[in-house]
Amino acid sequence: MKKLLFGVAAVFALAAPAAAADLGPRTTAKAPAYSAPELVYNWTGFYIGGHLGGAFAGDSNIESNSGRFLGGVQGGADFQFARNWVVGVEAQYSWLPSNNNNGGVPFPGGALVTQDTKGLGSVTGRLGYTWGPALLYGKGGYAFRDSNLDVSVAGAPVGFTTNGNRNNGYTVGAGLEYMFAPNWSAKAEYQYYKFDNTSFTGGPAGVLGASFRNDEHTVKAGINYRFGWDGPVAAKY
């Protein structure tokens, strides 16, 4: 019996290394690769800011269509109603330097018509698509301006009448805004202002019946401070 037990033990001792070899190398589970959480930028909230840019009168305007400097302020509110969509409202006003030195437009009989636009304003809605810190948007709404129209003959002011609402109209535009720091965003936009055409219904014979357009093209770069915004947060799934 002892010889039998020793024989069995010897067989197991010889077979164990071979069985271990047949099992192959031990494998270890790898930890999943780290994936940084996606950051979500929240555009909801109020903001105020300022802008600089240029204005260019359209064709057939009394004012010169050469570029004029502008600077102004804006304020508004945005609401991010879906993951990538933002709706908002904005009020904006831009000051322009006096344009009295543009020479005006001469008419027969020695009449001279001049127009000086000193400010452009708007109240608009806007709709935008956002990805990360960027927001691409379109805007449109009510426009107004501070503008003086004058007629003179031989350098002396004369009376006149016109039709058309030359200081109230509409505006449309588009732009790109970017959040570059907590509470701060920068934007660049194009905005078009269109007011009613003006026709002279009374005044010197040379200008009677004359008509002209009232529109402005503007380009602006601005910066906004956004209240109650602490930076992006990690998306939750």
Kinemage of the C-alpha trace (Angstrom):
@kinemage 1
@onewidth
@group {chain A} dominant
@subgroup {mainchain}
@vectorlist {calphas} color= white
{ca met a 1} P 0.000 0.000 0.000
{ca lys a 2} L 2.807 2.409 0.829
{ca lys a 3} L 4.414 1.691 -2.521
{ca leu a 4} L 1.089 2.380 -4.249
{ca leu a 5} L 0.605 5.715 -2.456
{ca phe a 6} L 4.150 6.807 -3.278
{ca gly a 7} L 3.546 5.905 -6.933
{ca val a 8} L 0.352 7.914 -7.169
{ca ala a 9} L 2.018 10.939 -5.518
{ca ala a 10} L 4.896 10.729 -7.971
{ca val a 11} L 2.513 10.683 -10.929
{ca phe a 12} L 0.702 13.804 -9.658
{ca ala a 13} L 4.020 15.580 -9.041
{ca leu a 14} L 5.112 14.971 -12.607
{ca ala a 15} L 1.711 15.834 -14.165
{ca ala a 16} L 1.156 19.165 -12.337
{ca pro a 17} L 3.827 21.219 -14.229
{ca ala a 18} L 2.561 19.899 -17.562
{ca ala a 19} L -1.035 20.839 -16.719
{ca ala a 20} L 0.069 24.304 -15.684
{ca ala a 21} L 1.911 24.709 -18.973
{ca asp a 22} L -1.239 23.693 -20.907
{ca leu a 23} L -3.239 26.496 -19.229
{ca gly a 24} L -1.128 29.182 -20.961
{ca pro a 25} L -0.011 32.528 -19.522
{ca arg a 26} L -2.255 34.257 -16.977
{ca thr a 27} L -4.210 37.206 -18.420
{ca thr a 28} L -5.123 40.372 -16.504
{ca ala a 29} L -8.101 42.662 -17.190
{ca lys a 30} L -7.168 46.149 -18.460
{ca ala a 31} L -8.770 49.210 -16.914
{ca pro a 32} L -10.905 51.206 -19.401
{ca ala a 33} L -9.190 54.208 -20.994
{ca tyr a 34} L -9.917 57.522 -19.272
{ca ser a 35} L -12.341 59.732 -21.141
{ca ala a 36} L -12.593 63.351 -20.076
{ca pro a 37} L -16.181 64.483 -19.413
{ca glu a 38} L -17.801 66.596 -22.119
{ca leu a 39} L -18.169 70.236 -21.093
{ca val a 40} L -21.495 71.983 -21.584
{ca tyr a 41} L -21.681 75.786 -21.831
{ca asn a 42} L -24.864 77.357 -20.509
{ca trp a 43} L -25.884 80.580 -22.293
{ca thr a 44} L -28.922 81.254 -20.105
{ca gly a 45} L -28.792 84.620 -18.320
{ca phe a 46} L -28.486 88.393 -18.660
{ca tyr a 47} L -25.577 90.330 -20.143
{ca ile a 48} L -24.325 93.848 -20.870
{ca gly a 49} L -21.461 94.962 -23.095
{ca gly a 50} L -20.016 97.352 -25.629
{ca his a 51} L -18.956 97.336 -29.274
{ca leu a 52} L -16.901 99.164 -31.909
{ca gly a 53} L -17.166 99.050 -35.673
{ca gly a 54} L -18.077 100.868 -38.848
{ca ala a 55} L -21.191 101.994 -40.748
{ca phe a 56} L -21.659 102.303 -44.504
{ca ala a 57} L -24.664 104.005 -46.100
{ca gly a 58} L -26.347 102.081 -48.889
{ca asp a 59} L -26.663 103.163 -52.508
{ca ser a 60} L -28.941 106.121 -53.392
{ca asn a 61} L -28.651 107.590 -49.882
{ca ile a 62} L -28.254 111.304 -49.195
{ca glu a 63} L -25.364 110.512 -46.863
{ca ser a 64} L -21.978 109.585 -48.210
{ca asn a 65} L -21.464 105.820 -48.402
{ca ser a 66} L -17.890 106.113 -47.174
{ca gly a 67} L -17.197 104.301 -43.918
{ca arg a 68} L -17.859 105.965 -40.577
{ca phe a 69} L -16.692 104.855 -37.152
{ca leu a 70} L -19.276 103.764 -34.593
{ca gly a 71} L -19.231 102.742 -30.952
{ca gly a 72} L -22.003 101.710 -28.622
{ca val a 73} L -23.531 99.530 -25.937
{ca gln a 74} L -25.800 96.484 -25.812
{ca gly a 75} L -27.674 94.449 -23.267
{ca gly a 76} L -29.938 91.449 -23.338
{ca ala a 77} L -30.919 88.031 -22.105
{ca asp a 78} L -30.504 84.513 -23.491
{ca phe a 79} L -32.269 81.249 -22.767
{ca gln a 80} L -30.775 77.900 -23.773
{ca phe a 81} L -33.917 75.844 -24.361
{ca ala a 82} L -32.199 72.734 -25.799
{ca arg a 83} L -28.740 71.228 -25.800
{ca asn a 84} L -27.603 73.220 -28.858
{ca trp a 85} L -30.203 75.994 -29.240
{ca val a 86} L -30.389 79.462 -27.716
{ca val a 87} L -33.113 82.117 -28.012
{ca gly a 88} L -32.757 85.669 -26.746
{ca val a 89} L -33.607 89.358 -26.935
{ca glu a 90} L -31.183 92.278 -27.221
{ca ala a 91} L -31.292 96.097 -27.150
{ca gln a 92} L -28.430 97.946 -28.805
{ca tyr a 93} L -27.409 101.545 -29.552
{ca ser a 94} L -24.476 102.838 -31.606
{ca trp a 95} L -23.192 106.418 -31.748
{ca leu a 96} L -21.778 107.819 -35.001
{ca pro a 97} L -19.704 110.980 -35.470
{ca ser a 98} L -21.334 113.977 -37.124
{ca asn a 99} L -21.578 113.681 -40.890
{ca asn a 100} L -22.345 117.342 -41.589
{ca asn a 101} L -19.149 117.730 -43.590
{ca asn a 102} L -20.119 115.221 -46.269
{ca gly a 103} L -21.043 118.056 -48.647
{ca gly a 104} L -24.652 116.951 -49.160
{ca val a 105} L -26.364 116.356 -52.501
{ca pro a 106} L -26.864 119.369 -54.850
{ca phe a 107} L -30.133 119.802 -56.758
{ca pro a 108} L -31.169 122.164 -59.583
{ca gly a 109} L -31.826 125.768 -58.544
{ca gly a 110} L -28.982 125.865 -56.030
{ca ala a 111} L -30.691 123.600 -53.460
{ca leu a 112} L -28.507 121.420 -51.252
{ca val a 113} L -29.821 118.481 -49.194
{ca thr a 114} L -27.813 117.154 -46.249
{ca gln a 115} L -28.520 114.399 -43.764
{ca asp a 116} L -26.666 113.622 -40.555
{ca thr a 117} L -27.209 110.303 -38.758
{ca lys a 118} L -25.853 110.488 -35.212
{ca gly a 119} L -27.081 107.197 -33.839
{ca leu a 120} L -28.526 103.762 -34.706
{ca gly a 121} L -30.566 101.648 -32.318
{ca ser a 122} L -32.412 98.350 -32.350
{ca val a 123} L -34.473 95.960 -30.269
{ca thr a 124} L -34.189 92.463 -31.696
{ca gly a 125} L -34.838 88.845 -31.039
{ca arg a 126} L -32.131 86.339 -31.855
{ca leu a 127} L -31.877 82.602 -32.401
{ca gly a 128} L -28.587 80.752 -32.234
{ca tyr a 129} L -26.949 77.334 -32.522
{ca thr a 130} L -24.223 76.598 -29.990
{ca trp a 131} L -21.440 74.012 -29.872
{ca gly a 132} L -18.954 74.176 -27.031
{ca pro a 133} L -18.118 77.801 -26.247
{ca ala a 134} L -19.271 79.125 -29.655
{ca leu a 135} L -22.677 80.521 -30.635
{ca leu a 136} L -23.690 81.230 -34.239
{ca tyr a 137} L -26.820 83.389 -34.355
{ca gly a 138} L -29.210 85.391 -36.500
{ca lys a 139} L -31.183 88.422 -35.290
{ca gly a 140} L -33.964 90.711 -36.444
{ca gly a 141} L -36.455 93.269 -35.197
{ca tyr a 142} L -37.215 96.963 -34.771
{ca ala a 143} L -34.682 99.676 -35.708
{ca phe a 144} L -34.571 103.412 -35.036
{ca arg a 145} L -32.074 106.207 -35.616
{ca asp a 146} L -31.256 109.767 -34.605
{ca ser a 147} L -31.038 111.612 -37.918
{ca asn a 148} L -31.400 115.229 -39.120
{ca leu a 149} L -32.400 116.202 -42.667
{ca asp a 150} L -31.787 119.774 -43.928
{ca val a 151} L -32.380 121.696 -47.148
{ca ser a 152} L -30.669 124.978 -48.012
{ca val a 153} L -30.568 127.333 -50.978
{ca ala a 154} L -27.484 129.521 -51.433
{ca gly a 155} L -26.406 128.513 -47.918
{ca ala a 156} L -29.658 129.604 -46.228
{ca pro a 157} L -31.964 126.968 -44.642
{ca val a 158} L -35.398 126.625 -46.271
{ca gly a 159} L -38.568 124.822 -45.282
{ca phe a 160} L -39.597 121.478 -46.781
{ca thr a 161} L -41.910 118.526 -46.234
{ca thr a 162} L -41.381 114.813 -46.806
{ca asn a 163} L -43.246 111.548 -46.548
{ca gly a 164} L -41.964 108.203 -45.314
{ca asn a 165} L -40.866 107.191 -41.839
{ca arg a 166} L -37.156 107.811 -42.242
{ca asn a 167} L -36.214 107.250 -38.587
{ca asn a 168} L -38.069 103.986 -37.827
{ca gly a 169} L -37.707 100.679 -39.612
{ca tyr a 170} L -36.372 97.153 -39.281
{ca thr a 171} L -33.027 95.442 -38.916
{ca val a 172} L -31.584 91.983 -39.599
{ca gly a 173} L -28.144 90.574 -38.905
{ca ala a 174} L -25.965 87.604 -38.001
{ca gly a 175} L -22.921 87.002 -35.866
{ca leu a 176} L -20.640 84.674 -33.951
{ca glu a 177} L -20.140 84.858 -30.182
{ca tyr a 178} L -17.491 82.985 -28.184
{ca met a 179} L -17.080 82.411 -24.426
{ca phe a 180} L -13.393 82.979 -23.807
{ca ala a 181} L -13.425 83.164 -19.978
{ca pro a 182} L -15.894 82.716 -17.099
{ca asn a 183} L -18.582 85.438 -17.393
{ca trp a 184} L -17.016 86.892 -20.574
{ca ser a 185} L -17.828 86.485 -24.257
{ca ala a 186} L -16.694 88.242 -27.433
{ca lys a 187} L -18.666 88.650 -30.649
{ca ala a 188} L -18.423 89.811 -34.250
{ca glu a 189} L -21.548 90.616 -36.248
{ca tyr a 190} L -23.021 92.200 -39.349
{ca gln a 191} L -26.225 94.208 -38.997
{ca tyr a 192} L -28.354 95.862 -41.695
{ca tyr a 193} L -30.746 98.741 -40.927
{ca lys a 194} L -33.572 99.679 -43.334
{ca phe a 195} L -35.787 102.756 -42.908
{ca asp a 196} L -38.564 104.049 -45.179
{ca asn a 197} L -37.583 105.818 -48.374
{ca thr a 198} L -37.974 109.602 -48.168
{ca ser a 199} L -39.682 111.683 -50.880
{ca phe a 200} L -39.882 115.493 -50.873
{ca thr a 201} L -43.519 116.640 -51.022
{ca gly a 202} L -42.766 120.331 -50.488
{ca gly a 203} L -39.838 122.739 -50.658
{ca pro a 204} L -37.670 124.304 -53.361
{ca ala a 205} L -38.624 123.409 -56.916
{ca gly a 206} L -35.323 121.627 -57.447
{ca val a 207} L -35.959 119.015 -54.747
{ca leu a 208} L -39.743 118.615 -55.119
{ca gly a 209} L -40.528 114.997 -55.956
{ca ala a 210} L -36.972 113.767 -55.333
{ca ser a 211} L -36.713 110.475 -53.435
{ca phe a 212} L -33.848 108.655 -51.690
{ca arg a 213} L -33.210 105.520 -49.663
{ca asn a 214} L -32.414 105.273 -45.964
{ca asp a 215} L -30.361 102.204 -45.098
{ca glu a 216} L -27.116 101.379 -43.302
{ca his a 217} L -24.722 98.439 -43.347
{ca thr a 218} L -22.693 97.931 -40.155
{ca val a 219} L -19.973 95.607 -38.917
{ca lys a 220} L -19.237 95.379 -35.193
{ca ala a 221} L -16.913 93.642 -32.754
{ca gly a 222} L -18.012 93.559 -29.137
{ca ile a 223} L -17.553 92.091 -25.700
{ca asn a 224} L -20.207 91.037 -23.153
{ca tyr a 225} L -20.193 90.434 -19.425
{ca arg a 226} L -22.594 87.640 -18.470
{ca phe a 227} L -24.129 87.643 -15.013
{ca gly a 228} L -24.331 84.504 -12.889
{ca trp a 229} L -22.197 82.334 -15.173
{ca asp a 230} L -19.441 80.267 -13.523
{ca gly a 231} L -18.023 78.401 -16.512
{ca pro a 232} L -18.794 75.105 -18.249
{ca val a 233} L -20.045 72.029 -16.388
{ca ala a 234} L -19.542 68.349 -17.148
{ca ala a 235} L -22.346 66.737 -19.113
{ca lys a 236} L -24.416 64.135 -17.260
{ca tyr a 237} L -25.778 61.063 -19.011
